[in-house]
């Protein structure tokens, strides 16, 4: 076994048909894990699972579509994972939403509730669903994909930033609650990454220049650059890390960048 070996692990990654979630699923499969691809669209999930199976062998990945706002669908997601591969050993809560881009004074109640439900409550549900098997096994990891938005204020992403700060606190709370069972709970806080969700911050060259100007590395991040941190936290390399938020942002937060 090497530090980053995930052989024998069952990794459930939400929002894994594209972007950061897909990169994490591909990286974990490359390290020997069985991976579950999940997002709302079945065809997108099927396509990613097929590519991973073609690359790493049939039976490496399955696709189980689920809407994170629906608890019954998440219950089915965990149940289908268990039936195919066994209990989840590495949960990655990556799926999130941000239906409002603008001042908090203008956000509707519906949009605010959607952000809190999808970015906080769904993660809580998934931990509740996966923790009992991890407790029985006396092993497991939970990784929540947060954001550097949870570390600072924002005039245009206020509710989203609130939800991401809450994810960091959720990780700290669950790390204390589950640590006695050898279960680790952490967050990753990406900076600006080239994903569809963040398109408004990078699609326009002028916006991209402003968004990355103050970051130490002076560039946008790519989804695969977050995957390594996720593998670390779920593998033996991260066995003594819990309750933490690992910032992967090209140096933006330390220099005042976006």
C-alpha positions as CSV (number, residue, x, y, z in Angstrom):
1,X,0.0,0.0,0.0
2,X,1.2,3.5,-0.9
3,X,0.2,6.7,0.9
4,X,-2.4,7.5,-1.7
5,X,-3.7,4.0,-2.4
6,X,-7.5,3.7,-2.3
7,X,-7.8,0.1,-3.3
8,X,-10.8,-1.5,-1.6
9,X,-12.5,1.8,-1.0
10,X,-15.9,2.8,-2.2
11,X,-16.1,6.5,-3.1
12,X,-19.4,8.3,-3.5
13,X,-19.0,11.6,-5.2
14,X,-22.0,13.9,-5.8
15,X,-21.9,16.3,-8.7
16,X,-19.4,14.1,-10.4
17,X,-20.6,14.2,-14.0
18,X,-18.4,17.2,-14.7
19,X,-16.0,19.7,-13.2
20,X,-14.4,19.2,-9.9
21,X,-16.5,16.2,-9.0
22,X,-15.6,14.4,-12.2
23,X,-11.9,15.1,-11.7
24,X,-12.1,13.7,-8.1
25,X,-13.9,10.6,-9.3
26,X,-11.3,10.0,-12.0
27,X,-8.4,10.5,-9.6
28,X,-9.9,8.2,-7.0
29,X,-10.5,5.5,-9.6
30,X,-6.9,5.8,-10.7
31,X,-5.9,5.1,-7.1
32,X,-7.9,1.9,-7.1
33,X,-11.3,3.0,-5.6
34,X,-14.7,1.9,-6.8
35,X,-16.5,5.2,-7.6
36,X,-20.1,6.2,-7.9
37,X,-20.9,8.9,-10.4
38,X,-24.0,11.0,-9.4
39,X,-25.7,14.1,-10.7
40,X,-29.2,15.0,-11.8
41,X,-28.8,13.9,-15.4
42,X,-28.6,10.1,-16.0
43,X,-27.1,10.3,-19.4
44,X,-24.2,12.5,-18.2
45,X,-23.6,10.1,-15.3
46,X,-23.6,7.1,-17.6
47,X,-21.1,8.7,-20.0
48,X,-18.6,9.4,-17.2
49,X,-19.0,6.0,-15.6
50,X,-18.4,4.4,-19.0
51,X,-15.2,6.4,-19.6
52,X,-13.9,5.4,-16.2
53,X,-14.7,1.8,-16.8
54,X,-13.0,1.8,-20.2
55,X,-9.9,3.3,-18.6
56,X,-9.7,1.3,-15.4
57,X,-11.7,-1.8,-16.0
58,X,-15.3,-2.9,-16.0
59,X,-16.9,-2.6,-12.6
60,X,-14.8,0.4,-11.5
61,X,-17.6,2.9,-11.7
62,X,-21.4,2.9,-11.6
63,X,-23.8,5.8,-12.3
64,X,-26.7,6.6,-9.9
65,X,-28.5,9.8,-10.8
66,X,-29.8,11.8,-7.9
67,X,-31.0,15.3,-7.1
68,X,-29.4,16.4,-3.9
69,X,-32.4,18.5,-2.9
70,X,-34.5,15.3,-2.6
71,X,-33.8,13.2,0.5
72,X,-35.4,10.1,-0.9
73,X,-33.2,10.2,-4.0
74,X,-30.1,10.5,-1.7
75,X,-31.3,7.5,0.3
76,X,-31.6,5.6,-3.0
77,X,-28.2,6.8,-4.0
78,X,-26.6,5.4,-0.9
79,X,-28.7,2.2,-1.1
80,X,-27.7,1.6,-4.7
81,X,-24.0,2.2,-3.9
82,X,-24.2,-0.3,-1.1
83,X,-25.9,-2.9,-3.3
84,X,-23.3,-2.5,-6.1
85,X,-20.0,-2.1,-4.2
86,X,-20.7,-2.3,-0.4
87,X,-20.8,0.5,2.2
88,X,-19.4,3.9,1.3
89,X,-16.0,4.4,2.8
90,X,-15.2,7.8,1.2
91,X,-18.0,10.3,0.8
92,X,-17.3,13.4,-1.2
93,X,-20.1,16.1,-1.0
94,X,-19.3,18.1,-4.1
95,X,-22.7,19.0,-5.7
96,X,-23.9,22.5,-4.9
97,X,-25.9,25.3,-6.5
98,X,-25.9,29.1,-6.7
99,X,-29.0,30.5,-8.4
100,X,-28.3,34.1,-7.5
101,X,-25.4,36.3,-8.7
102,X,-25.8,39.8,-7.2
103,X,-26.4,41.8,-4.0
104,X,-27.9,39.9,-1.1
105,X,-30.5,42.7,-0.8
106,X,-32.0,41.4,-4.1
107,X,-32.0,37.7,-3.4
108,X,-35.4,36.0,-3.3
109,X,-36.4,33.8,-0.4
110,X,-36.7,30.9,-2.8
111,X,-33.2,31.3,-4.1
112,X,-31.8,31.7,-0.6
113,X,-33.5,28.6,0.6
114,X,-32.3,26.6,-2.4
115,X,-28.7,27.6,-1.7
116,X,-29.0,26.6,2.0
117,X,-30.8,23.3,1.2
118,X,-28.5,22.2,-1.6
119,X,-25.2,23.4,-0.2
120,X,-25.7,22.6,3.5
121,X,-28.7,20.4,4.3
122,X,-28.0,17.8,1.5
123,X,-24.4,17.4,2.9
124,X,-25.9,16.8,6.4
125,X,-28.3,14.2,5.0
126,X,-25.5,12.4,3.2
127,X,-23.4,12.2,6.3
128,X,-26.3,10.9,8.2
129,X,-26.9,8.2,5.6
130,X,-23.3,7.1,5.3
131,X,-22.0,7.4,8.8
132,X,-23.7,4.3,10.3
133,X,-21.7,2.0,8.0
134,X,-18.5,3.9,8.7
135,X,-19.1,3.7,12.4
136,X,-19.7,-0.1,12.1
137,X,-16.4,-0.4,10.2
138,X,-14.5,2.0,12.5
139,X,-13.2,3.8,9.4
140,X,-14.2,6.3,6.8
141,X,-13.8,9.8,5.5
142,X,-16.1,12.6,4.5
143,X,-14.9,15.5,2.3
144,X,-17.1,18.5,1.7
145,X,-16.2,20.7,-1.2
146,X,-16.6,24.2,0.2
147,X,-15.1,27.4,-1.3
148,X,-12.8,30.3,-0.3
149,X,-16.1,32.2,-0.5
150,X,-16.7,30.8,3.0
151,X,-13.6,32.6,4.3
152,X,-14.5,36.2,3.3
153,X,-17.3,38.5,2.4
154,X,-18.8,39.0,-1.0
155,X,-21.2,41.7,-2.5
156,X,-22.3,39.3,-5.2
157,X,-22.2,35.8,-3.8
158,X,-23.5,36.4,-0.3
159,X,-25.8,33.5,0.3
160,X,-23.4,31.1,-1.5
161,X,-20.6,32.3,0.8
162,X,-22.8,31.8,3.9
163,X,-23.5,28.2,2.8
164,X,-19.8,27.5,2.2
165,X,-18.8,28.9,5.6
166,X,-21.5,26.6,7.2
167,X,-19.9,23.6,5.4
168,X,-16.6,24.3,7.1
169,X,-18.4,24.4,10.5
170,X,-20.3,21.2,9.6
171,X,-16.9,19.5,9.0
172,X,-15.6,20.7,12.4
173,X,-18.8,19.5,14.2
174,X,-18.9,16.1,12.6
175,X,-15.1,15.7,13.0
176,X,-15.6,15.9,16.8
177,X,-18.7,13.7,16.8
178,X,-17.3,11.0,14.6
179,X,-13.6,11.0,15.5
180,X,-14.1,8.5,18.2
181,X,-15.1,6.1,15.4
182,X,-12.0,6.7,13.4
183,X,-14.0,8.8,10.8
184,X,-12.4,11.9,9.4
185,X,-14.4,14.9,8.2
186,X,-12.8,17.7,6.2
187,X,-13.4,20.5,3.7
188,X,-11.6,21.6,0.6
189,X,-12.0,25.3,-0.3
190,X,-11.2,25.9,-3.9
191,X,-10.5,29.3,-5.4
192,X,-11.6,30.2,-8.9
193,X,-11.7,27.0,-10.9
194,X,-12.6,26.6,-14.6
195,X,-16.1,25.0,-14.1
196,X,-19.5,25.7,-15.5
197,X,-20.7,26.8,-12.1
198,X,-18.1,29.6,-12.0
199,X,-18.4,30.5,-15.6
200,X,-19.6,34.1,-14.9
201,X,-16.2,34.7,-13.2
202,X,-14.0,33.5,-16.0
203,X,-15.8,33.3,-19.3
204,X,-15.1,36.9,-20.2
205,X,-11.4,37.6,-20.6
206,X,-11.6,40.9,-18.8
207,X,-13.5,39.4,-15.9
208,X,-11.0,36.5,-15.8
209,X,-8.1,39.0,-15.7
210,X,-9.6,40.9,-12.8
211,X,-10.5,37.6,-11.0
212,X,-7.0,36.3,-11.1
213,X,-4.9,39.4,-11.0
214,X,-4.1,39.3,-7.3
215,X,-3.7,35.6,-6.9
216,X,-0.1,34.5,-6.3
217,X,-0.1,32.1,-9.3
218,X,-1.9,34.7,-11.4
219,X,-4.1,32.2,-13.2
220,X,-7.4,30.2,-12.9
221,X,-7.3,26.7,-11.4
222,X,-8.4,23.6,-13.2
223,X,-10.6,20.8,-11.8
224,X,-7.9,18.2,-11.7
225,X,-5.9,20.5,-9.4
226,X,-8.5,20.0,-6.7
227,X,-8.6,16.2,-7.1
228,X,-5.3,15.6,-5.4
229,X,-6.4,17.2,-2.2
230,X,-9.5,15.0,-2.2
231,X,-7.4,11.8,-2.7
232,X,-5.1,12.9,0.1
233,X,-8.0,13.3,2.5
234,X,-9.6,9.9,1.7
235,X,-6.4,7.9,1.5
236,X,-3.9,6.7,4.2
237,X,-1.9,9.9,3.5
238,X,-4.7,11.9,5.3
239,X,-5.2,9.5,8.2
240,X,-4.4,12.1,10.9
241,X,-6.2,15.0,9.3
242,X,-9.7,15.9,10.4
243,X,-11.9,18.9,11.0
244,X,-9.8,21.0,8.6
245,X,-10.3,23.2,5.6
246,X,-7.6,22.8,2.9
247,X,-7.5,25.9,0.8
248,X,-6.6,25.3,-2.9
249,X,-6.8,28.7,-4.5
250,X,-3.5,29.6,-6.2
251,X,-2.7,32.0,-3.3
252,X,-5.8,34.2,-3.8
253,X,-6.9,34.5,-0.1
254,X,-3.4,35.3,1.2
255,X,-3.0,38.2,-1.4
256,X,-6.5,39.6,-1.5
257,X,-7.3,38.0,-4.9
258,X,-10.8,36.9,-6.0
